[in-house]
């Protein structure tokens, strides 16, 4: 595996680090719900450099750069704790580029590229989290065939309270059709009948549940063919694998915890140093797995298993780092607002979001080890 960046890639990395100098205290990676105006302003500043469209084709205003540049950008943003990558510029834009009509590409892509509009993914439901093919939110055409009417509920949507639009999967076929009966829609979050309700999380931020009560979505805002969403969402998720779990975040967790332990007089303890050595190896493993996913993306080969292993390693490393500091730091590490305490609360959800660890392990066991039916 080649772990070296090219001269141009390293120059871009330096440019990103210089840009982030103004945003290193933003802390939007963990607390975006509290920092959204500042995070949004940072995205607009990035858009001025066209960084929200790094990998887009030039025909759509992009820079047509490879996945390495995207990896460098969002890995550095994660290390700086500034923000998480916006879904609009990734999953939404790539799907519109592949499957959107000319009118949709003309209407939506420039506003996404400029950082003007942002999206929340409305996929999961109370009875359809890991099994999206079981979703129940209905999308039925009106008699005139001019729009769809959406009825039902979504759940656990990240940042929906602040976003402009919802990227909605809905059932347009029968319940028995599963993945073959699902369509994809762009829904204005402020449309009549849309209600966003907060679901507070342990880290002090929130997820959301979104209710659709006879919400009208114009036919022009269905993306792709009716009942054709299943392959589209699979391709879009594959586009994001190299930036979903940036190792810079894990490296920063470890560095912050080392600094905290040293500041509290614990860094010289031989037991602490032994555990830190073990955690350092664990962080390096996460970095190597992330680069393995990136290499697969560069070569254009399937990265499903590599991405699953990376996700498991990434989230467990975050939890192990936070747990170790709580073990060694005692009451001081449990003070509300202290970095160790915040990191521990935040990492609890990491093994759930983006695919649970159980699902990731099943991917590895079935596709790599050949286990199961």
FENTAHU-V379634 format. One record per pair of residues at least 24 apart in sequence whose C-alpha atoms are under 8 Angstrom apart, sorted by the first residue. I is the first residue (numbers start at 0). J is the second residue. D is the distance in Angstrom with one decimal. If there is no record, write none. Layout:
BEGIN
{{I | J | D} {I | J | D}}
END
This chain:
BEGIN
{{0 | 291 | 7.2} {0 | 294 | 7.4} {1 | 294 | 7.8} {2 | 290 | 6.9} {8 | 67 | 7.6} {8 | 68 | 6.7} {8 | 71 | 8.0} {11 | 68 | 7.6} {12 | 71 | 6.2} {12 | 72 | 7.1} {12 | 75 | 7.8} {15 | 72 | 6.4} {15 | 75 | 7.1} {16 | 75 | 6.8} {19 | 76 | 7.2} {19 | 79 | 7.1} {19 | 81 | 7.9} {22 | 79 | 7.6} {22 | 81 | 6.0} {23 | 79 | 5.2} {23 | 80 | 6.7} {23 | 81 | 6.1} {24 | 79 | 8.0} {24 | 80 | 7.8} {24 | 81 | 7.3} {25 | 80 | 7.1} {25 | 81 | 5.3} {25 | 82 | 8.0} {26 | 79 | 7.8} {26 | 80 | 5.0} {26 | 81 | 5.0} {26 | 82 | 7.0} {27 | 80 | 6.3} {27 | 81 | 4.8} {27 | 82 | 4.5} {27 | 83 | 7.5} {28 | 77 | 6.6} {28 | 80 | 4.9} {28 | 81 | 5.3} {28 | 82 | 4.0} {28 | 83 | 5.4} {29 | 80 | 7.4} {29 | 82 | 7.6} {29 | 345 | 7.3} {30 | 203 | 7.8} {30 | 204 | 6.2} {31 | 82 | 6.9} {31 | 158 | 7.7} {31 | 204 | 7.7} {32 | 158 | 6.4} {32 | 161 | 7.6} {32 | 204 | 5.9} {32 | 205 | 7.0} {33 | 204 | 7.2} {35 | 161 | 7.2} {38 | 81 | 7.5} {38 | 82 | 6.6} {39 | 114 | 7.6} {42 | 114 | 5.9} {43 | 113 | 6.4} {43 | 114 | 4.9} {43 | 115 | 7.2} {46 | 112 | 6.3} {46 | 113 | 5.1} {46 | 114 | 5.8} {47 | 113 | 7.0} {49 | 112 | 7.1} {49 | 113 | 7.6} {51 | 88 | 5.7} {51 | 111 | 8.0} {51 | 112 | 5.7} {51 | 113 | 7.6} {51 | 114 | 7.5} {52 | 88 | 6.7} {52 | 112 | 5.9} {55 | 93 | 7.5} {59 | 96 | 7.9} {59 | 108 | 7.4} {60 | 109 | 7.7} {60 | 112 | 7.9} {65 | 297 | 7.1} {66 | 241 | 7.4} {66 | 293 | 7.2} {66 | 296 | 6.8} {66 | 297 | 6.4} {67 | 293 | 6.9} {67 | 297 | 7.4} {69 | 242 | 7.2} {70 | 241 | 6.2} {70 | 242 | 5.6} {70 | 245 | 7.6} {70 | 293 | 7.5} {73 | 242 | 6.4} {73 | 245 | 7.0} {74 | 242 | 7.2} {74 | 245 | 5.0} {74 | 246 | 6.6} {74 | 247 | 5.2} {74 | 248 | 7.3} {75 | 247 | 6.4} {77 | 245 | 6.6} {77 | 247 | 5.8} {77 | 248 | 5.0} {78 | 247 | 4.5} {78 | 248 | 4.8} {78 | 249 | 7.9} {78 | 250 | 7.3} {78 | 251 | 5.6} {79 | 248 | 8.0} {79 | 251 | 7.9} {80 | 248 | 7.2} {84 | 242 | 7.8} {85 | 117 | 7.3} {85 | 118 | 7.9} {86 | 117 | 7.4} {86 | 118 | 6.3} {86 | 119 | 7.1} {86 | 120 | 7.7} {87 | 111 | 6.3} {87 | 116 | 7.7} {87 | 117 | 5.4} {87 | 118 | 5.3} {87 | 119 | 7.9} {88 | 112 | 6.7} {89 | 235 | 7.9} {89 | 238 | 7.6} {89 | 239 | 6.9} {90 | 235 | 5.1} {90 | 236 | 6.6} {90 | 238 | 7.2} {90 | 239 | 7.1} {91 | 118 | 7.8} {91 | 166 | 7.5} {91 | 235 | 7.8} {93 | 235 | 6.5} {93 | 238 | 7.8} {94 | 231 | 6.7} {94 | 232 | 7.8} {94 | 235 | 6.1} {95 | 222 | 7.3} {98 | 222 | 6.8} {98 | 223 | 5.4} {98 | 231 | 7.8} {99 | 222 | 5.7} {99 | 223 | 6.1} {100 | 222 | 7.7} {100 | 223 | 7.7} {103 | 219 | 7.8} {103 | 220 | 7.7} {116 | 162 | 7.6} {116 | 163 | 6.0} {116 | 164 | 7.6} {117 | 162 | 5.4} {117 | 163 | 5.5} {117 | 164 | 6.4} {118 | 159 | 7.7} {118 | 162 | 5.4} {118 | 163 | 6.0} {118 | 164 | 4.8} {118 | 165 | 5.4} {118 | 166 | 6.4} {119 | 156 | 6.8} {119 | 157 | 6.5} {119 | 158 | 6.5} {119 | 159 | 5.2} {119 | 162 | 6.1} {119 | 164 | 6.6} {119 | 165 | 5.1} {119 | 166 | 6.1} {120 | 156 | 6.5} {120 | 157 | 7.5} {120 | 159 | 8.0} {120 | 165 | 6.0} {120 | 166 | 4.9} {120 | 167 | 6.4} {121 | 153 | 6.2} {121 | 154 | 7.6} {121 | 156 | 6.2} {121 | 165 | 6.2} {121 | 166 | 5.6} {121 | 167 | 4.7} {121 | 168 | 6.4} {121 | 209 | 8.0} {122 | 153 | 6.8} {122 | 154 | 8.0} {122 | 156 | 7.9} {122 | 166 | 7.9} {122 | 167 | 6.3} {122 | 168 | 5.5} {123 | 153 | 5.9} {123 | 154 | 5.7} {123 | 155 | 6.8} {123 | 156 | 7.6} {124 | 152 | 6.5} {124 | 153 | 4.5} {124 | 154 | 4.8} {124 | 155 | 7.6} {125 | 152 | 7.9} {125 | 153 | 7.0} {125 | 154 | 6.0} {129 | 354 | 7.0} {129 | 355 | 7.7} {129 | 358 | 7.6} {131 | 178 | 7.8} {132 | 177 | 4.7} {132 | 178 | 4.7} {132 | 181 | 7.9} {133 | 174 | 7.3} {133 | 177 | 5.8} {133 | 178 | 7.7} {134 | 169 | 7.2} {134 | 170 | 6.8} {134 | 177 | 7.8} {135 | 169 | 7.1} {135 | 170 | 6.0} {135 | 174 | 7.1} {136 | 168 | 7.8} {136 | 169 | 5.1} {136 | 170 | 5.7} {137 | 169 | 5.6} {137 | 170 | 4.9} {137 | 171 | 6.2} {138 | 169 | 5.7} {138 | 170 | 5.7} {138 | 171 | 5.0} {139 | 171 | 6.1} {144 | 218 | 7.6} {145 | 217 | 6.3} {145 | 218 | 5.6} {146 | 215 | 6.3} {146 | 216 | 5.4} {146 | 217 | 4.1} {146 | 218 | 4.5} {146 | 219 | 7.9} {147 | 214 | 8.0} {147 | 215 | 5.7} {147 | 216 | 5.2} {147 | 217 | 6.3} {147 | 218 | 6.4} {148 | 213 | 5.4} {148 | 214 | 5.3} {148 | 215 | 4.7} {148 | 216 | 6.4} {149 | 211 | 6.0} {149 | 212 | 6.8} {149 | 213 | 5.4} {149 | 214 | 5.0} {149 | 215 | 6.5} {149 | 216 | 7.5} {150 | 210 | 7.7} {150 | 211 | 4.9} {150 | 212 | 5.1} {150 | 213 | 5.4} {150 | 214 | 6.8} {151 | 210 | 6.1} {151 | 211 | 5.2} {151 | 212 | 6.8} {152 | 208 | 7.2} {152 | 209 | 5.8} {152 | 210 | 4.6} {152 | 211 | 6.0} {153 | 208 | 5.6} {153 | 209 | 5.0} {153 | 210 | 6.4} {154 | 207 | 6.1} {154 | 208 | 4.1} {154 | 209 | 6.2} {155 | 198 | 7.4} {155 | 206 | 5.1} {155 | 207 | 5.1} {155 | 208 | 5.7} {156 | 206 | 5.4} {156 | 207 | 4.9} {156 | 208 | 6.2} {156 | 209 | 7.6} {157 | 205 | 7.4} {157 | 206 | 5.0} {157 | 207 | 6.5} {158 | 205 | 7.5} {158 | 206 | 6.5} {158 | 207 | 7.4} {159 | 195 | 7.2} {159 | 206 | 7.6} {159 | 207 | 6.4} {160 | 195 | 6.5} {160 | 196 | 7.9} {160 | 197 | 7.6} {160 | 207 | 7.2} {162 | 188 | 7.4} {163 | 187 | 6.6} {163 | 188 | 5.8} {163 | 189 | 7.7} {164 | 188 | 4.9} {168 | 228 | 7.5} {170 | 226 | 7.7} {171 | 225 | 7.2} {171 | 226 | 6.2} {172 | 226 | 6.6} {178 | 228 | 8.0} {178 | 229 | 5.7} {179 | 226 | 5.9} {179 | 227 | 6.9} {179 | 229 | 6.8} {180 | 225 | 8.0} {180 | 226 | 4.5} {180 | 227 | 7.3} {181 | 225 | 7.4} {181 | 226 | 4.5} {181 | 227 | 6.4} {181 | 228 | 5.6} {181 | 229 | 6.6} {182 | 221 | 7.3} {182 | 222 | 7.7} {182 | 223 | 7.9} {182 | 224 | 7.3} {182 | 225 | 5.3} {182 | 226 | 4.6} {182 | 227 | 5.7} {182 | 228 | 4.8} {182 | 229 | 7.7} {183 | 221 | 5.8} {183 | 222 | 5.5} {183 | 223 | 7.3} {183 | 225 | 7.9} {183 | 227 | 7.8} {183 | 228 | 5.4} {184 | 216 | 7.7} {184 | 220 | 5.7} {184 | 221 | 4.4} {184 | 222 | 5.7} {185 | 216 | 7.6} {185 | 220 | 5.3} {185 | 221 | 6.5} {185 | 222 | 7.4} {186 | 216 | 6.2} {186 | 220 | 7.4} {190 | 214 | 6.9} {190 | 215 | 7.7} {191 | 215 | 7.7} {201 | 344 | 5.6} {201 | 345 | 6.8} {202 | 341 | 6.3} {202 | 342 | 8.0} {202 | 344 | 5.0} {202 | 345 | 4.8} {237 | 302 | 7.7} {237 | 303 | 7.6} {240 | 292 | 7.2} {240 | 302 | 7.6} {240 | 306 | 6.2} {241 | 289 | 7.0} {241 | 292 | 5.9} {241 | 293 | 5.3} {241 | 296 | 7.2} {241 | 306 | 7.7} {244 | 289 | 7.7} {244 | 309 | 7.6} {244 | 310 | 6.5} {244 | 313 | 6.8} {245 | 289 | 7.1} {246 | 282 | 7.8} {246 | 285 | 6.4} {246 | 286 | 5.3} {246 | 289 | 6.5} {246 | 313 | 7.1} {247 | 286 | 8.0} {249 | 282 | 6.5} {249 | 285 | 7.9} {249 | 313 | 6.9} {249 | 316 | 7.0} {249 | 317 | 6.0} {250 | 282 | 6.3} {252 | 317 | 7.0} {252 | 320 | 7.2} {252 | 321 | 8.0} {253 | 278 | 7.7} {253 | 279 | 7.5} {253 | 282 | 7.9} {253 | 320 | 6.4} {256 | 320 | 7.5} {256 | 321 | 7.8} {256 | 324 | 6.7} {256 | 339 | 7.0} {260 | 324 | 7.5} {260 | 328 | 7.2} {265 | 327 | 7.8} {265 | 328 | 7.7} {271 | 327 | 7.1} {274 | 323 | 7.7} {278 | 316 | 7.5} {278 | 319 | 7.6} {278 | 320 | 6.8} {281 | 312 | 8.0} {281 | 316 | 6.4} {282 | 313 | 8.0} {282 | 316 | 6.5} {284 | 312 | 7.6} {285 | 309 | 6.4} {285 | 312 | 5.7} {285 | 313 | 5.7} {285 | 316 | 7.7} {288 | 312 | 8.0} {303 | 362 | 7.9} {304 | 362 | 6.5} {304 | 363 | 5.6} {304 | 366 | 6.9} {304 | 367 | 6.8} {307 | 359 | 5.0} {307 | 360 | 7.2} {307 | 362 | 6.8} {307 | 363 | 6.7} {308 | 359 | 7.1} {308 | 360 | 7.7} {308 | 363 | 7.0} {310 | 356 | 7.8} {310 | 359 | 7.5} {311 | 350 | 7.4} {311 | 356 | 6.0} {311 | 359 | 6.9} {311 | 360 | 7.7} {314 | 346 | 7.4} {314 | 349 | 5.6} {314 | 350 | 5.7} {315 | 350 | 7.4} {317 | 346 | 6.2} {318 | 343 | 6.8} {318 | 346 | 5.5} {318 | 347 | 7.1} {321 | 346 | 7.7}}
END
